[in-house]
Amino acid sequence: MNYPKEFIDDMQKLWTRYGSREEAEAFFAALDAPRCRRSLRFNLQKLRRAGVVDDRPESLKNYLEDFCQRYQIPFQRVLWTQAGLYYPDTLRASQCIEYLQGLFYIQEASAMLPAELLDAAPGSRMIDLCAAPGGKTLRMAEALEEGGWLFSNDYSRSRAKVLRYNVRHFGLQRVAVYSASPEAFAQEKPASLDAVLIDEPCSGEGMIRRKPSSRLAR
């Protein structure tokens, strides 16, 4: 394991406290394993607004199947979201016309889960508190209808700029981008919120498969 000693010690202590030695070994093995699949999630708000799909599950399924046929890739959906697909390395997703049009967002399948579990109701008033680069906001925005709104926030101003770009690129409506502390929201925003999503910033272990050099950064 080519990791800083401090990182190894911290993780082993964590797994000793909350798991087992076997789970700790499986954790490091997973970090060292090659990345197996890439994934993307379609922008249902924009697809519906354009009349490409409607609210029927079969409508979206047909669209996804057509997408896979067009790019000659297997039809493999992410199990926990109706709009997610896995795709092979042969597909250059960022060069697809659909990506340039803001019709899908490239996102790790595991990162799709927090906003999916939230499952906000139509017309909800919400805050995505740690929002950059915007994948969770994309999912939450799908629930917005008349009367609903979403504050999409990231404390880091540099990350908030990326967030703002993505909100515009994906054509999200009824979404306002902020860069503020949680305390500022608590003081200035109304307490009558339906949901607050906090996908707490992590220490970056999930980047190791995508960028092996990140294992040396602490």
VENNOR-V242913 format. One record per backbone hydrogen bond with DSSP energy under -0.5 kcal/mol. CO is the residue of the C=O (numbers start at 1). NH is the residue of the N-H. E is the energy in kcal/mol with one decimal. If there is no record, write none. Layout:
co: <CO | CO>
nh: <NH | NH>
e: <E | E>
This chain:
co: <1 | 4 | 5 | 6 | 7 | 8 | 9 | 10 | 11 | 12 | 13 | 14 | 15 | 20 | 21 | 22 | 23 | 24 | 25 | 26 | 27 | 28 | 29 | 38 | 39 | 40 | 41 | 42 | 43 | 44 | 45 | 46 | 47 | 47 | 48 | 56 | 56 | 57 | 58 | 59 | 60 | 61 | 62 | 63 | 64 | 65 | 66 | 67 | 68 | 68 | 69 | 74 | 76 | 78 | 81 | 83 | 84 | 85 | 87 | 88 | 90 | 91 | 92 | 93 | 96 | 97 | 98 | 98 | 99 | 103 | 105 | 105 | 108 | 108 | 109 | 110 | 112 | 113 | 114 | 115 | 121 | 124 | 124 | 125 | 125 | 126 | 127 | 127 | 128 | 128 | 131 | 134 | 135 | 136 | 137 | 138 | 139 | 140 | 141 | 143 | 145 | 149 | 150 | 150 | 151 | 151 | 152 | 153 | 156 | 157 | 158 | 159 | 160 | 161 | 162 | 163 | 164 | 165 | 166 | 167 | 168 | 174 | 176 | 178 | 181 | 182 | 183 | 184 | 185 | 191 | 195 | 196 | 197 | 197 | 197 | 198 | 204 | 205 | 207 | 211 | 212 | 213 | 214 | 215>
nh: <3 | 8 | 9 | 10 | 11 | 12 | 13 | 14 | 15 | 16 | 17 | 18 | 19 | 24 | 25 | 26 | 27 | 28 | 29 | 30 | 31 | 32 | 33 | 87 | 107 | 85 | 105 | 44 | 47 | 48 | 49 | 50 | 52 | 53 | 51 | 59 | 60 | 61 | 62 | 63 | 64 | 65 | 66 | 67 | 68 | 69 | 70 | 71 | 72 | 73 | 72 | 76 | 86 | 81 | 84 | 42 | 78 | 40 | 38 | 91 | 92 | 93 | 95 | 96 | 100 | 101 | 103 | 104 | 102 | 43 | 41 | 107 | 111 | 112 | 112 | 113 | 116 | 117 | 118 | 119 | 124 | 126 | 149 | 194 | 195 | 151 | 129 | 197 | 131 | 153 | 134 | 138 | 139 | 140 | 141 | 142 | 142 | 143 | 144 | 123 | 148 | 126 | 152 | 176 | 128 | 153 | 178 | 131 | 160 | 161 | 162 | 163 | 164 | 165 | 166 | 167 | 168 | 169 | 170 | 172 | 171 | 150 | 152 | 154 | 185 | 186 | 187 | 188 | 189 | 193 | 127 | 198 | 129 | 130 | 199 | 200 | 207 | 208 | 211 | 214 | 215 | 216 | 217 | 4>
e: <-1.5 | -2.1 | -2.8 | -2.4 | -2.5 | -2.5 | -2.2 | -2.1 | -2.7 | -2.1 | -1.9 | -2.5 | -2.4 | -2.0 | -2.4 | -2.2 | -2.1 | -2.1 | -2.2 | -2.1 | -1.8 | -1.7 | -1.1 | -2.2 | -1.3 | -2.6 | -3.0 | -1.2 | -2.4 | -2.7 | -1.9 | -1.9 | -2.2 | -1.0 | -1.2 | -0.9 | -1.3 | -2.3 | -2.4 | -1.7 | -2.7 | -2.5 | -2.2 | -2.3 | -2.4 | -2.3 | -2.5 | -1.9 | -0.6 | -2.2 | -0.6 | -1.1 | -3.0 | -1.4 | -1.2 | -2.6 | -1.7 | -2.5 | -1.3 | -1.7 | -0.6 | -1.4 | -2.0 | -1.5 | -1.9 | -1.7 | -3.2 | -0.6 | -1.6 | -3.0 | -2.9 | -0.6 | -0.6 | -0.7 | -1.1 | -1.1 | -1.2 | -2.6 | -1.5 | -1.5 | -1.6 | -0.5 | -1.5 | -2.7 | -1.3 | -2.5 | -0.8 | -2.9 | -0.6 | -2.9 | -1.3 | -2.2 | -1.4 | -2.6 | -2.5 | -0.7 | -0.9 | -1.5 | -1.3 | -1.6 | -2.8 | -2.2 | -0.7 | -2.6 | -2.9 | -0.7 | -2.7 | -3.4 | -2.2 | -1.5 | -1.1 | -2.3 | -2.6 | -2.1 | -2.3 | -2.4 | -2.0 | -3.1 | -2.6 | -2.1 | -1.3 | -1.7 | -3.2 | -1.7 | -1.5 | -2.3 | -1.7 | -2.2 | -2.4 | -2.1 | -1.5 | -0.6 | -2.3 | -0.6 | -0.5 | -1.3 | -1.9 | -1.6 | -2.9 | -2.5 | -1.8 | -1.4 | -1.4 | -0.8>
